């Protein structure tokens, strides 16, 4: 049986993918999500200032300083848990 990923794991993946800039399709495929679920997370992250959308012909999403800080916290927690 397959376990569901936590919201924190999905958010961490999206923040990581967007660090170098990514369009929605790249986020969907690399985070292994569908377009409906990615909309929920993108709206949440934009509303909370974790990522920003750079308008243009194709919208590119980038992780903000606040998002990078959160991602670093996630990575530190993962590291500490793996050492248990």
Beta strands, then each sheet from edge to edge (+ up, - down):
strand 1: 51-54
strand 2: 60-63
sheet 1: 1+ 2-
end
